[in-house]
Amino acid sequence: MAWYFVQTLMGCIGSVGFAVLFNIRGRKLLLAAGGGALAWAVYLTCTCNGLDIFAGLFFATLAAALASELLARAVKAPVIMLLVPMLIPLIPGGDLYYMMSFLVRGQYEAFGQYAQRVLTEAGAIALGIICVASLMNIIAGLRVRARGGK
C-alpha cells in the first residue's frame, strides 16, 4: 500500500515538473499537481483491480480530463494548460523507449509488439480526452438552448 502512495506522489511531482516547464504558477500549479496525482491514482486503482492497461489509461484520462475541464472553468484558465501536466504520468515512456530501441537494433518482431502496445496506450489516452471534450461540448450546447439561444 505504501508503494502505491509513493507512485502517486511521484505522479504528482512529475506533473509539477512539467507544469513549471510550461510556466504555470500559483494555484494552477497546485491544481495541475493534484490532477496528475488523481490520474495516476485512478490508473493504479484500475490496474490493481484486474483491468487491463487500456482500461486503466482510459479511466485515468477520463478523470484527468474531467478534472481539468472543471478546474479550468473555476480558475478561468485554458483547459489545455491544466490537462497536459495532468496527463504526464500516464505517458507510456518506457514502452516508447523499448519500441525505439528494438527498431534501432533491428529486432522487428519485438518492435512490432511494443509499437502495438504504444499505439493502444496512446489510443486510450486520446479516447478519454475526446469523450470528456465531447461531453462538455454537449453540456455547453444544452445550456445555450436552455437559455433560449441558438
Residue frames as qw, qx, qy, qz and C-alpha x, y, z in Angstrom:
[[0.000, 0.885, 0.466, 0.000, 0.00, 0.00, 0.00],
 [0.308, -0.781, 0.109, 0.532, 2.84, 2.39, 0.78],
 [0.437, -0.067, 0.595, 0.671, 4.29, 1.68, -2.67],
 [0.193, 0.677, 0.619, 0.349, 1.09, 2.97, -4.30],
 [0.192, -0.932, -0.186, 0.245, 1.31, 6.14, -2.25],
 [0.427, -0.513, 0.382, 0.639, 4.91, 6.66, -3.38],
 [0.368, 0.265, 0.677, 0.580, 3.91, 6.11, -7.01],
 [0.042, 0.857, 0.497, 0.133, 1.05, 8.60, -6.70],
 [0.321, -0.842, 0.038, 0.432, 3.39, 11.12, -5.11],
 [0.436, -0.236, 0.540, 0.680, 5.84, 10.66, -7.98],
 [0.258, 0.582, 0.653, 0.411, 3.00, 11.23, -10.45],
 [0.137, -0.942, -0.272, 0.140, 2.24, 14.46, -8.63],
 [0.408, -0.659, 0.285, 0.564, 5.88, 15.55, -8.73],
 [0.439, 0.116, 0.646, 0.613, 6.14, 14.69, -12.43],
 [0.135, 0.799, 0.535, 0.238, 3.10, 16.84, -13.14],
 [0.269, -0.903, -0.050, 0.332, 4.60, 19.70, -11.15],
 [0.501, -0.345, 0.452, 0.652, 7.84, 19.47, -13.13],
 [0.306, 0.366, 0.637, 0.606, 6.08, 19.79, -16.45],
 [0.056, -0.899, -0.433, -0.023, 3.73, 22.48, -15.15],
 [0.352, -0.772, 0.130, 0.513, 6.75, 24.56, -14.12],
 [0.448, -0.059, 0.595, 0.665, 8.30, 23.87, -17.52],
 [0.142, 0.599, 0.623, 0.482, 5.12, 25.25, -19.13],
 [0.098, 0.227, -0.159, 0.956, 5.34, 28.33, -16.88],
 [0.521, -0.601, -0.489, -0.359, 2.28, 27.52, -14.77],
 [0.191, 0.255, -0.544, 0.776, 2.38, 29.27, -11.40],
 [0.362, -0.209, 0.329, -0.847, 0.44, 29.68, -8.17],
 [0.670, 0.043, 0.521, -0.527, -2.87, 27.96, -7.62],
 [0.802, 0.446, -0.216, -0.334, -2.89, 26.50, -11.11],
 [0.311, 0.499, -0.799, 0.127, 0.36, 24.68, -10.32],
 [0.338, -0.141, 0.799, -0.477, -1.27, 23.01, -7.32],
 [0.769, 0.299, 0.220, -0.521, -4.30, 22.07, -9.41],
 [0.662, 0.523, -0.508, -0.175, -2.11, 20.51, -12.10],
 [0.075, 0.389, -0.871, 0.292, -0.20, 18.58, -9.42],
 [0.540, 0.024, 0.639, -0.548, -3.40, 17.31, -7.85],
 [0.791, 0.420, -0.048, -0.442, -4.73, 16.28, -11.23],
 [0.475, 0.509, -0.718, -0.020, -1.55, 14.33, -12.02],
 [0.158, -0.210, 0.869, -0.420, -1.82, 12.53, -8.70],
 [0.688, 0.217, 0.371, -0.585, -5.52, 11.85, -9.35],
 [0.720, 0.481, -0.369, -0.336, -4.79, 10.44, -12.81],
 [0.335, 0.398, -0.844, 0.135, -2.11, 8.09, -11.51],
 [0.350, -0.085, 0.755, -0.548, -4.21, 7.01, -8.52],
 [0.776, 0.305, 0.141, -0.534, -7.11, 6.14, -10.84],
 [0.623, 0.491, -0.588, -0.158, -4.74, 4.22, -13.13],
 [0.077, 0.313, -0.889, 0.326, -3.32, 2.24, -10.21],
 [0.554, 0.056, 0.564, -0.610, -6.79, 1.54, -8.83],
 [0.795, 0.388, -0.110, -0.453, -7.98, 0.24, -12.18],
 [0.584, 0.464, -0.665, -0.023, -4.96, -1.92, -12.98],
 [0.044, -0.277, 0.853, -0.440, -4.73, -3.33, -9.45],
 [0.602, 0.141, 0.536, -0.574, -8.38, -4.38, -9.64],
 [0.624, 0.141, 0.758, 0.127, -7.93, -6.51, -12.73],
 [0.524, 0.812, 0.145, -0.214, -8.49, -4.08, -15.58],
 [0.792, 0.217, 0.195, 0.536, -6.04, -4.07, -18.47],
 [0.381, -0.261, 0.049, 0.886, -3.72, -1.20, -19.37],
 [0.011, 0.377, 0.500, 0.780, -6.11, 0.21, -21.97],
 [0.397, -0.721, -0.528, -0.210, -8.98, 0.47, -19.49],
 [0.558, -0.555, -0.258, 0.561, -6.72, 1.84, -16.77],
 [0.294, -0.088, 0.197, 0.931, -5.36, 4.57, -19.03],
 [0.112, -0.508, -0.569, -0.637, -8.81, 5.32, -20.40],
 [0.455, -0.752, -0.477, -0.014, -10.41, 5.80, -16.97],
 [0.521, -0.462, -0.104, 0.710, -7.40, 7.72, -15.65],
 [0.194, 0.126, 0.342, 0.911, -7.56, 10.02, -18.68],
 [0.252, -0.668, -0.574, -0.402, -11.30, 10.48, -18.15],
 [0.514, -0.708, -0.352, 0.332, -10.62, 11.56, -14.57],
 [0.436, -0.298, 0.097, 0.843, -7.80, 13.94, -15.57],
 [0.086, 0.313, 0.488, 0.810, -9.73, 15.44, -18.47],
 [0.329, -0.737, -0.545, -0.229, -12.87, 15.96, -16.41],
 [0.522, -0.636, -0.226, 0.521, -10.85, 17.50, -13.58],
 [0.352, -0.118, 0.231, 0.899, -9.03, 19.81, -16.00],
 [0.050, -0.532, -0.557, -0.635, -12.32, 20.89, -17.65],
 [0.427, -0.781, -0.454, -0.041, -13.95, 21.71, -14.32],
 [0.557, -0.558, -0.094, 0.608, -10.90, 23.29, -12.69],
 [0.344, 0.127, 0.327, 0.871, -10.07, 25.36, -15.76],
 [0.157, -0.687, -0.474, -0.527, -13.53, 26.89, -15.62],
 [0.550, -0.738, -0.337, 0.197, -13.16, 27.54, -11.91],
 [0.496, -0.553, 0.088, 0.664, -9.85, 29.40, -12.27],
 [0.439, 0.863, 0.077, -0.239, -10.63, 30.87, -15.71],
 [0.231, -0.584, 0.673, 0.390, -7.74, 29.23, -17.49],
 [0.631, 0.363, -0.523, -0.444, -7.41, 27.28, -20.75],
 [0.953, -0.174, 0.131, -0.211, -8.21, 23.60, -20.30],
 [0.844, 0.398, -0.263, 0.243, -5.04, 22.53, -22.11],
 [0.058, 0.715, -0.481, 0.504, -2.93, 24.39, -19.54],
 [0.593, -0.407, 0.552, -0.423, -4.09, 22.01, -16.83],
 [0.961, 0.150, 0.069, -0.223, -4.70, 18.91, -18.93],
 [0.675, 0.562, -0.450, 0.162, -1.20, 18.42, -20.32],
 [0.010, 0.523, -0.723, 0.451, 0.61, 18.33, -16.96],
 [0.733, -0.173, 0.429, -0.499, -2.13, 16.10, -15.53],
 [0.942, 0.288, -0.040, -0.169, -1.56, 13.55, -18.29],
 [0.236, 0.730, -0.635, 0.092, 2.24, 13.42, -17.95],
 [0.451, -0.361, 0.784, -0.227, 2.25, 10.47, -15.51],
 [0.821, 0.261, 0.439, -0.257, 0.19, 8.44, -17.99],
 [0.502, 0.720, -0.405, -0.257, 2.57, 8.82, -20.96],
 [0.987, -0.073, 0.133, 0.049, 3.96, 5.38, -21.88],
 [0.090, 0.882, -0.455, -0.079, 7.61, 6.46, -21.84],
 [0.508, -0.396, 0.763, 0.060, 9.11, 3.09, -21.04],
 [0.731, 0.359, 0.580, 0.026, 7.25, 1.35, -23.82],
 [0.446, 0.891, -0.048, -0.074, 8.23, 4.10, -26.26],
 [0.170, -0.760, 0.618, 0.105, 11.86, 3.68, -25.28],
 [0.596, -0.140, 0.787, 0.079, 11.82, -0.08, -25.77],
 [0.681, 0.629, 0.366, -0.082, 9.94, 0.24, -29.06],
 [0.340, 0.904, -0.255, -0.056, 12.58, 2.56, -30.48],
 [0.356, -0.608, 0.707, 0.054, 15.40, 0.51, -29.02],
 [0.714, 0.117, 0.689, 0.051, 14.15, -2.63, -30.75],
 [0.594, 0.788, 0.153, -0.057, 13.74, -0.71, -34.00],
 [0.083, 0.882, -0.458, -0.068, 17.31, 0.63, -33.89],
 [0.416, -0.427, 0.802, 0.030, 18.69, -2.83, -33.07],
 [0.412, 0.250, -0.698, -0.530, 16.76, -4.40, -35.94],
 [0.063, 0.137, 0.960, -0.238, 14.60, -6.63, -33.73],
 [0.293, -0.115, -0.356, -0.880, 11.47, -6.06, -35.75],
 [0.498, -0.391, -0.756, -0.169, 9.23, -8.62, -34.08],
 [0.384, -0.456, -0.536, 0.598, 9.76, -7.09, -30.63],
 [0.019, -0.093, 0.087, 0.992, 9.45, -3.63, -32.20],
 [0.359, -0.285, -0.603, -0.653, 6.06, -4.58, -33.63],
 [0.485, -0.485, -0.712, 0.151, 4.84, -5.85, -30.26],
 [0.295, -0.423, -0.330, 0.791, 5.88, -2.67, -28.49],
 [0.069, -0.038, -0.316, -0.946, 4.55, -0.47, -31.29],
 [0.411, -0.443, -0.691, -0.397, 1.15, -2.12, -30.94],
 [0.467, -0.517, -0.580, 0.422, 1.28, -1.60, -27.19],
 [0.195, -0.250, -0.075, 0.945, 2.25, 2.08, -27.52],
 [0.208, -0.191, -0.480, -0.831, -0.49, 2.73, -30.07],
 [0.464, -0.514, -0.714, -0.105, -3.04, 1.05, -27.78],
 [0.406, -0.481, -0.428, 0.649, -1.92, 3.15, -24.82],
 [0.064, -0.130, 0.141, 0.979, -1.93, 6.37, -26.85],
 [0.292, -0.336, -0.653, -0.612, -5.36, 5.47, -28.22],
 [0.429, -0.567, -0.674, 0.202, -6.74, 5.02, -24.70],
 [0.263, -0.415, -0.207, 0.846, -5.45, 8.44, -23.70],
 [0.073, -0.010, -0.391, -0.917, -6.81, 10.09, -26.84],
 [0.344, -0.435, -0.751, -0.359, -10.19, 8.40, -26.48],
 [0.370, -0.559, -0.579, 0.464, -10.50, 9.57, -22.89],
 [0.122, -0.310, 0.002, 0.943, -9.77, 13.17, -23.86],
 [0.184, -0.143, -0.585, -0.776, -12.21, 13.05, -26.77],
 [0.343, -0.509, -0.787, -0.059, -15.01, 11.59, -24.63],
 [0.278, -0.589, -0.431, 0.624, -14.75, 14.30, -21.98],
 [0.056, -0.228, 0.221, 0.946, -14.34, 17.12, -24.51],
 [0.228, -0.275, -0.709, -0.608, -17.40, 15.89, -26.41],
 [0.342, -0.580, -0.718, 0.177, -19.42, 15.59, -23.22],
 [0.213, -0.510, -0.225, 0.802, -18.51, 19.12, -22.18],
 [0.047, 0.043, -0.454, -0.889, -19.41, 20.38, -25.66],
 [0.291, -0.445, -0.780, -0.330, -22.83, 18.71, -25.44],
 [0.327, -0.608, -0.563, 0.454, -23.43, 20.18, -21.99],
 [0.128, -0.340, 0.050, 0.930, -22.47, 23.65, -23.22],
 [0.157, -0.159, -0.627, -0.746, -24.90, 23.29, -26.13],
 [0.339, -0.552, -0.761, -0.039, -27.70, 22.24, -23.82],
 [0.272, -0.527, -0.357, 0.722, -27.02, 25.24, -21.59],
 [0.003, 0.144, -0.297, -0.944, -27.27, 27.60, -24.54],
 [0.279, -0.332, -0.737, -0.518, -30.56, 26.03, -25.65],
 [0.350, -0.564, -0.692, 0.282, -31.96, 26.23, -22.12],
 [0.171, -0.472, -0.157, 0.851, -31.25, 29.96, -22.07],
 [0.468, 0.755, 0.372, -0.270, -33.12, 30.42, -25.32],
 [0.038, -0.676, 0.487, 0.551, -30.06, 30.87, -27.53],
 [0.727, 0.479, -0.318, -0.375, -29.38, 29.29, -30.91]]
